[in-house]
Amino acid sequence: MGDGGDYEYLFFVGCAGSYDERMKKVSRAMVKVLTEAKVKFATLGKEETCTGDSARRAGNEYLYQTLAKANVESSTPRR
């Protein structure tokens, strides 16, 4: 997304899709499906941070809110 390309959807890969071996396969399959369907999509790439889901489930709402805010800010198009 950072290259300013034209896209319609943002594919948020997330922690599991980036690090877990089984979920990496799911992420790659999703990219293949989107590409084959000629869907214009982007990812945040290195700008994407952890979702904070596990922190939230453990009761750390502050960390979750901090990480969620960072992801929202990095996914907002810059003009």
N, CA, C and O atoms as a Tinker XYZ file with bonds, in Angstrom:
   316  protein
     1  N      0.816000   -1.186000    0.000000    73     2
     2  CA     0.000000    0.000000    0.000000    64     1     3
     3  C      0.861000    1.251000    0.000000    63     2     4     5
     4  O      0.464000    2.278000   -0.551000    81     3
     5  N      2.011000    1.177000    0.599000    73     3     6
     6  CA     2.866000    2.332000    0.730000    64     5     7
     7  C      3.372000    2.894000   -0.582000    63     6     8     9
     8  O      3.825000    4.038000   -0.621000    81     7
     9  N      3.309000    2.115000   -1.668000    73     7    10
    10  CA     3.815000    2.612000   -2.942000    64     9    11
    11  C      2.811000    3.521000   -3.646000    63    10    12    13
    12  O      3.096000    4.053000   -4.719000    81    11
    13  N      1.630000    3.700000   -3.038000    73    11    14
    14  CA     0.642000    4.605000   -3.619000    64    13    15
    15  C     -0.114000    4.033000   -4.795000    63    14    16    17
    16  O     -0.773000    4.776000   -5.522000    81    15
    17  N     -0.035000    2.726000   -5.000000    73    15    18
    18  CA    -0.720000    2.088000   -6.114000    64    17    19
    19  C     -2.230000    2.156000   -5.981000    63    18    20    21
    20  O     -2.761000    2.531000   -4.936000    81    19
    21  N     -2.902000    1.793000   -7.040000    73    19    22
    22  CA    -4.358000    1.812000   -7.077000    64    21    23
    23  C     -4.883000    0.480000   -6.548000    63    22    24    25
    24  O     -4.527000   -0.575000   -7.072000    81    23
    25  N     -5.721000    0.517000   -5.524000    73    23    26
    26  CA    -6.294000   -0.702000   -4.976000    64    25    27
    27  C     -7.705000   -0.431000   -4.480000    63    26    28    29
    28  O     -8.069000    0.704000   -4.169000    81    27
    29  N     -8.487000   -1.497000   -4.414000    73    27    30
    30  CA    -9.867000   -1.392000   -3.952000    64    29    31
    31  C    -10.021000   -1.926000   -2.533000    63    30    32    33
    32  O    -10.839000   -1.428000   -1.760000    81    31
    33  N     -9.223000   -2.954000   -2.192000    73    31    34
    34  CA    -9.325000   -3.587000   -0.887000    64    33    35
    35  C     -7.964000   -3.659000   -0.221000    63    34    36    37
    36  O     -6.928000   -3.720000   -0.883000    81    35
    37  N     -7.991000   -3.650000    1.111000    73    35    38
    38  CA    -6.787000   -3.841000    1.904000    64    37    39
    39  C     -6.853000   -5.239000    2.518000    63    38    40    41
    40  O     -7.780000   -5.545000    3.269000    81    39
    41  N     -5.884000   -6.077000    2.203000    73    39    42
    42  CA    -5.791000   -7.414000    2.790000    64    41    43
    43  C     -4.904000   -7.309000    4.012000    63    42    44    45
    44  O     -3.685000   -7.186000    3.895000    81    43
    45  N     -5.519000   -7.357000    5.194000    73    43    46
    46  CA    -4.787000   -7.283000    6.449000    64    45    47
    47  C     -4.359000   -8.698000    6.819000    63    46    48    49
    48  O     -5.190000   -9.513000    7.217000    81    47
    49  N     -3.097000   -8.987000    6.693000    73    47    50
    50  CA    -2.574000  -10.341000    6.883000    64    49    51
    51  C     -2.615000  -10.748000    8.350000    63    50    52    53
    52  O     -3.010000  -11.872000    8.662000    81    51
    53  N     -2.226000   -9.882000    9.234000    73    51    54
    54  CA    -2.244000  -10.180000   10.665000    64    53    55
    55  C     -1.066000  -11.024000   11.113000    63    54    56    57
    56  O     -0.274000  -11.505000   10.303000    81    55
    57  N     -0.972000  -11.191000   12.420000    73    55    58
    58  CA     0.150000  -11.932000   13.018000    64    57    59
    59  C      0.173000  -13.387000   12.566000    63    58    60    61
    60  O      1.204000  -13.890000   12.120000    81    59
    61  N     -0.957000  -14.052000   12.683000    73    59    62
    62  CA    -1.000000  -15.474000   12.336000    64    61    63
    63  C     -0.662000  -15.679000   10.869000    63    62    64    65
    64  O      0.087000  -16.596000   10.531000    81    63
    65  N     -1.196000  -14.846000    9.998000    73    63    66
    66  CA    -0.946000  -14.967000    8.571000    64    65    67
    67  C      0.473000  -14.648000    8.173000    63    66    68    69
    68  O      0.905000  -14.978000    7.068000    81    67
    69  N      1.200000  -14.009000    9.066000    73    67    70
    70  CA     2.591000  -13.655000    8.790000    64    69    71
    71  C      3.597000  -14.634000    9.382000    63    70    72    73
    72  O      4.676000  -14.829000    8.822000    81    71
    73  N      3.254000  -15.250000   10.506000    73    71    74
    74  CA     4.252000  -16.042000   11.228000    64    73    75
    75  C      3.925000  -17.520000   11.378000    63    74    76    77
    76  O      4.831000  -18.353000   11.345000    81    75
    77  N      2.668000  -17.862000   11.540000    73    75    78
    78  CA     2.286000  -19.255000   11.723000    64    77    79
    79  C      2.370000  -19.982000   10.379000    63    78    80    81
    80  O      1.799000  -19.524000    9.389000    81    79
    81  N      3.077000  -21.111000   10.342000    73    79    82
    82  CA     3.314000  -21.809000    9.075000    64    81    83
    83  C      2.018000  -22.225000    8.375000    63    82    84    85
    84  O      1.911000  -22.098000    7.155000    81    83
    85  N      1.041000  -22.714000    9.124000    73    83    86
    86  CA    -0.236000  -23.103000    8.506000    64    85    87
    87  C     -0.971000  -21.884000    7.962000    63    86    88    89
    88  O     -1.537000  -21.924000    6.870000    81    87
    89  N     -0.957000  -20.807000    8.729000    73    87    90
    90  CA    -1.682000  -19.609000    8.305000    64    89    91
    91  C     -0.981000  -18.874000    7.165000    63    90    92    93
    92  O     -1.626000  -18.156000    6.401000    81    91
    93  N      0.337000  -19.048000    7.046000    73    91    94
    94  CA     1.041000  -18.478000    5.895000    64    93    95
    95  C      0.493000  -19.078000    4.604000    63    94    96    97
    96  O      0.349000  -18.387000    3.596000    81    95
    97  N      0.190000  -20.376000    4.651000    73    95    98
    98  CA    -0.382000  -21.046000    3.474000    64    97    99
    99  C     -1.742000  -20.443000    3.137000    63    98   100   101
   100  O     -2.075000  -20.265000    1.965000    81    99
   101  N     -2.516000  -20.135000    4.155000    73    99   102
   102  CA    -3.833000  -19.516000    3.943000    64   101   103
   103  C     -3.662000  -18.130000    3.324000    63   102   104   105
   104  O     -4.381000  -17.773000    2.390000    81   103
   105  N     -2.718000  -17.356000    3.838000    73   103   106
   106  CA    -2.466000  -16.011000    3.297000    64   105   107
   107  C     -2.043000  -16.080000    1.833000    63   106   108   109
   108  O     -2.524000  -15.312000    1.000000    81   107
   109  N     -1.140000  -17.005000    1.531000    73   107   110
   110  CA    -0.689000  -17.152000    0.137000    64   109   111
   111  C     -1.839000  -17.579000   -0.769000    63   110   112   113
   112  O     -1.958000  -17.102000   -1.898000    81   111
   113  N     -2.688000  -18.483000   -0.267000    73   111   114
   114  CA    -3.841000  -18.934000   -1.053000    64   113   115
   115  C     -4.807000  -17.777000   -1.287000    63   114   116   117
   116  O     -5.371000  -17.648000   -2.373000    81   115
   117  N     -4.998000  -16.941000   -0.279000    73   115   118
   118  CA    -5.896000  -15.789000   -0.426000    64   117   119
   119  C     -5.358000  -14.816000   -1.465000    63   118   120   121
   120  O     -6.116000  -14.292000   -2.282000    81   119
   121  N     -4.054000  -14.573000   -1.436000    73   119   122
   122  CA    -3.435000  -13.704000   -2.443000    64   121   123
   123  C     -3.629000  -14.289000   -3.832000    63   122   124   125
   124  O     -3.919000  -13.562000   -4.782000    81   123
   125  N     -3.471000  -15.590000   -3.952000    73   123   126
   126  CA    -3.662000  -16.250000   -5.249000    64   125   127
   127  C     -5.104000  -16.084000   -5.733000    63   126   128   129
   128  O     -5.331000  -15.778000   -6.903000    81   127
   129  N     -6.075000  -16.284000   -4.844000    73   127   130
   130  CA    -7.487000  -16.132000   -5.210000    64   129   131
   131  C     -7.777000  -14.697000   -5.641000    63   130   132   133
   132  O     -8.414000  -14.471000   -6.669000    81   131
   133  N     -7.312000  -13.732000   -4.859000    73   131   134
   134  CA    -7.544000  -12.321000   -5.202000    64   133   135
   135  C     -6.897000  -11.956000   -6.530000    63   134   136   137
   136  O     -7.483000  -11.236000   -7.339000    81   135
   137  N     -5.698000  -12.453000   -6.748000    73   135   138
   138  CA    -4.989000  -12.170000   -7.996000    64   137   139
   139  C     -5.709000  -12.798000   -9.180000    63   138   140   141
   140  O     -5.912000  -12.148000  -10.206000    81   139
   141  N     -6.092000  -14.061000   -9.039000    73   139   142
   142  CA    -6.802000  -14.756000  -10.125000    64   141   143
   143  C     -8.135000  -14.067000  -10.442000    63   142   144   145
   144  O     -8.572000  -14.040000  -11.593000    81   143
   145  N     -8.773000  -13.510000   -9.403000    73   143   146
   146  CA   -10.061000  -12.830000   -9.594000    64   145   147
   147  C     -9.873000  -11.385000  -10.068000    63   146   148   149
   148  O    -10.843000  -10.652000  -10.260000    81   147
   149  N     -8.615000  -10.994000  -10.251000    73   147   150
   150  CA    -8.271000   -9.645000  -10.707000    64   149   151
   151  C     -8.814000   -8.551000   -9.773000    63   150   152   153
   152  O     -9.247000   -7.486000  -10.214000    81   151
   153  N     -8.774000   -8.853000   -8.474000    73   151   154
   154  CA    -9.174000   -7.892000   -7.457000    64   153   155
   155  C     -7.983000   -6.984000   -7.173000    63   154   156   157
   156  O     -6.869000   -7.462000   -6.957000    81   155
   157  N     -8.216000   -5.698000   -7.174000    73   155   158
   158  CA    -7.150000   -4.746000   -6.856000    64   157   159
   159  C     -7.049000   -4.661000   -5.338000    63   158   160   161
   160  O     -7.939000   -4.130000   -4.673000    81   159
   161  N     -5.945000   -5.195000   -4.796000    73   159   162
   162  CA    -5.775000   -5.203000   -3.350000    64   161   163
   163  C     -4.351000   -4.811000   -2.991000    63   162   164   165
   164  O     -3.441000   -4.846000   -3.819000    81   163
   165  N     -4.192000   -4.444000   -1.746000    73   163   166
   166  CA    -2.878000   -4.086000   -1.224000    64   165   167
   167  C     -2.740000   -4.679000    0.169000    63   166   168   169
   168  O     -3.729000   -5.060000    0.794000    81   167
   169  N     -1.519000   -4.754000    0.643000    73   167   170
   170  CA    -1.244000   -5.116000    2.031000    64   169   171
   171  C     -0.453000   -3.972000    2.639000    63   170   172   173
   172  O      0.080000   -3.130000    1.917000    81   171
   173  N     -0.377000   -3.937000    3.944000    73   171   174
   174  CA     0.424000   -2.912000    4.602000    64   173   175
   175  C      1.903000   -3.254000    4.576000    63   174   176   177
   176  O      2.753000   -2.383000    4.755000    81   175
   177  N      2.209000   -4.534000    4.351000    73   175   178
   178  CA     3.611000   -4.946000    4.310000    64   177   179
   179  C      4.302000   -4.704000    5.637000    63   178   180   181
   180  O      3.778000   -5.072000    6.689000    81   179
   181  N      5.451000   -4.100000    5.599000    73   179   182
   182  CA     6.234000   -3.861000    6.814000    64   181   183
   183  C      5.602000   -2.820000    7.729000    63   182   184   185
   184  O      5.982000   -2.710000    8.895000    81   183
   185  N      4.648000   -2.063000    7.219000    73   183   186
   186  CA     3.950000   -1.076000    8.049000    64   185   187
   187  C      2.927000   -1.726000    8.974000    63   186   188   189
   188  O      2.503000   -1.110000    9.951000    81   187
   189  N      2.526000   -2.963000    8.679000    73   187   190
   190  CA     1.534000   -3.656000    9.497000    64   189   191
   191  C      2.154000   -4.110000   10.799000    63   190   192   193
   192  O      3.243000   -4.684000   10.814000    81   191
   193  N      1.454000   -3.850000   11.896000    73   191   194
   194  CA     1.913000   -4.322000   13.200000    64   193   195
   195  C      0.957000   -5.394000   13.705000    63   194   196   197
   196  O     -0.053000   -5.690000   13.068000    81   195
   197  N      1.280000   -5.960000   14.836000    73   195   198
   198  CA     0.433000   -6.978000   15.441000    64   197   199
   199  C     -0.959000   -6.407000   15.697000    63   198   200   201
   200  O     -1.111000   -5.219000   15.983000    81   199
   201  N     -1.963000   -7.257000   15.593000    73   199   202
   202  CA    -3.344000   -6.822000   15.831000    64   201   203
   203  C     -3.607000   -6.556000   17.300000    63   202   204   205
   204  O     -4.498000   -5.775000   17.636000    81   203
   205  N     -2.865000   -7.178000   18.164000    73   203   206
   206  CA    -3.075000   -7.016000   19.599000    64   205   207
   207  C     -4.171000   -7.908000   20.143000    63   206   208   209
   208  O     -4.545000   -7.790000   21.310000    81   207
   209  N     -4.688000   -8.797000   19.314000    73   207   210
   210  CA    -5.792000   -9.660000   19.735000    64   209   211
   211  C     -5.428000  -10.495000   20.954000    63   210   212   213
   212  O     -6.222000  -10.608000   21.888000    81   211
   213  N     -4.243000  -11.077000   20.954000    73   211   214
   214  CA    -3.865000  -11.919000   22.099000    64   213   215
   215  C     -3.693000  -11.076000   23.363000    63   214   216   217
   216  O     -4.006000  -11.539000   24.459000    81   215
   217  N     -3.200000   -9.848000   23.222000    73   215   218
   218  CA    -3.071000   -8.959000   24.381000    64   217   219
   219  C     -4.448000   -8.619000   24.936000    63   218   220   221
   220  O     -4.641000   -8.578000   26.151000    81   219
   221  N     -5.389000   -8.379000   24.056000    73   219   222
   222  CA    -6.746000   -8.042000   24.496000    64   221   223
   223  C     -7.383000   -9.223000   25.223000    63   222   224   225
   224  O     -8.017000   -9.056000   26.265000    81   223
   225  N     -7.207000  -10.414000   24.664000    73   223   226
   226  CA    -7.788000  -11.598000   25.313000    64   225   227
   227  C     -7.156000  -11.863000   26.671000    63   226   228   229
   228  O     -7.781000  -12.453000   27.552000    81   227
   229  N     -5.912000  -11.423000   26.833000    73   227   230
   230  CA    -5.237000  -11.587000   28.120000    64   229   231
   231  C     -5.586000  -10.463000   29.089000    63   230   232   233
   232  O     -5.130000  -10.462000   30.232000    81   231
   233  N     -6.397000   -9.503000   28.634000    73   231   234
   234  CA    -6.844000   -8.425000   29.518000    64   233   235
   235  C     -6.090000   -7.123000   29.387000    63   234   236   237
   236  O     -6.340000   -6.186000   30.145000    81   235
   237  N     -5.162000   -7.042000   28.431000    73   235   238
   238  CA    -4.392000   -5.811000   28.262000    64   237   239
   239  C     -5.052000   -4.939000   27.190000    63   238   240   241
   240  O     -4.585000   -4.873000   26.053000    81   239
   241  N     -6.126000   -4.283000   27.566000    73   239   242
   242  CA    -6.891000   -3.448000   26.638000    64   241   243
   243  C     -6.055000   -2.277000   26.125000    63   242   244   245
   244  O     -6.177000   -1.889000   24.963000    81   243
   245  N     -5.206000   -1.712000   26.986000    73   243   246
   246  CA    -4.378000   -0.573000   26.578000    64   245   247
   247  C     -3.457000   -0.953000   25.417000    63   246   248   249
   248  O     -3.381000   -0.225000   24.428000    81   247
   249  N     -2.763000   -2.075000   25.528000    73   247   250
   250  CA    -1.857000   -2.507000   24.457000    64   249   251
   251  C     -2.648000   -2.771000   23.183000    63   250   252   253
   252  O     -2.220000   -2.393000   22.092000    81   251
   253  N     -3.793000   -3.417000   23.320000    73   251   254
   254  CA    -4.636000   -3.659000   22.147000    64   253   255
   255  C     -5.006000   -2.341000   21.464000    63   254   256   257
   256  O     -4.856000   -2.214000   20.249000    81   255
   257  N     -5.483000   -1.371000   22.224000    73   255   258
   258  CA    -5.897000   -0.089000   21.654000    64   257   259
   259  C     -4.716000    0.613000   20.965000    63   258   260   261
   260  O     -4.878000    1.217000   19.905000    81   259
   261  N     -3.545000    0.526000   21.571000    73   259   262
   262  CA    -2.348000    1.146000   20.995000    64   261   263
   263  C     -2.000000    0.511000   19.648000    63   262   264   265
   264  O     -1.743000    1.216000   18.672000    81   263
   265  N     -1.993000   -0.816000   19.601000    73   263   266
   266  CA    -1.662000   -1.521000   18.358000    64   265   267
   267  C     -2.739000   -1.318000   17.297000    63   266   268   269
   268  O     -2.423000   -1.128000   16.122000    81   267
   269  N     -3.999000   -1.357000   17.697000    73   267   270
   270  CA    -5.092000   -1.147000   16.745000    64   269   271
   271  C     -5.013000    0.249000   16.141000    63   270   272   273
   272  O     -5.196000    0.420000   14.935000    81   271
   273  N     -4.743000    1.244000   16.975000    73   271   274
   274  CA    -4.630000    2.627000   16.487000    64   273   275
   275  C     -3.488000    2.751000   15.476000    63   274   276   277
   276  O     -3.637000    3.417000   14.451000    81   275
   277  N     -2.357000    2.116000   15.759000    73   275   278
   278  CA    -1.215000    2.173000   14.841000    64   277   279
   279  C     -1.576000    1.556000   13.495000    63   278   280   281
   280  O     -1.191000    2.087000   12.454000    81   279
   281  N     -2.307000    0.449000   13.498000    73   279   282
   282  CA    -2.711000   -0.191000   12.246000    64   281   283
   283  C     -3.697000    0.663000   11.465000    63   282   284   285
   284  O     -3.606000    0.760000   10.241000    81   283
   285  N     -4.634000    1.277000   12.164000    73   283   286
   286  CA    -5.598000    2.145000   11.484000    64   285   287
   287  C     -4.874000    3.333000   10.853000    63   286   288   289
   288  O     -5.149000    3.697000    9.710000    81   287
   289  N     -3.960000    3.929000   11.592000    73   287   290
   290  CA    -3.218000    5.073000   11.056000    64   289   291
   291  C     -2.369000    4.694000    9.859000    63   290   292   293
   292  O     -2.260000    5.472000    8.912000    81   291
   293  N     -1.764000    3.513000    9.882000    73   291   294
   294  CA    -0.928000    3.115000    8.747000    64   293   295
   295  C     -1.747000    2.683000    7.541000    63   294   296   297
   296  O     -1.235000    2.644000    6.422000    81   295
   297  N     -3.029000    2.356000    7.765000    73   295   298
   298  CA    -3.876000    1.945000    6.637000    64   297   299
   299  C     -4.683000    3.094000    6.050000    63   298   300   301
   300  O     -5.350000    2.921000    5.030000    81   299
   301  N     -4.631000    4.258000    6.675000    73   299   302
   302  CA    -5.356000    5.412000    6.162000    64   301   303
   303  C     -4.554000    6.033000    5.021000    63   302   304   305
   304  O     -3.389000    6.383000    5.207000    81   303
   305  N     -5.159000    6.174000    3.848000    73   303   306
   306  CA    -4.422000    6.744000    2.711000    64   305   307
   307  C     -3.911000    8.147000    3.018000    63   306   308   309
   308  O     -4.622000    8.978000    3.583000    81   307
   309  N     -2.678000    8.384000    2.637000    73   307   310
   310  CA    -2.067000    9.706000    2.819000    64   309   311
   311  C     -2.274000   10.520000    1.558000    63   310   312   313
   312  O     -2.082000   10.016000    0.452000    81   311
   313  N     -2.655000   11.743000    1.712000    73   311   314
   314  CA    -2.895000   12.610000    0.554000    64   313   315
   315  C     -1.990000   13.804000    0.596000    63   314   316
   316  O     -2.043000   14.651000   -0.295000    81   315
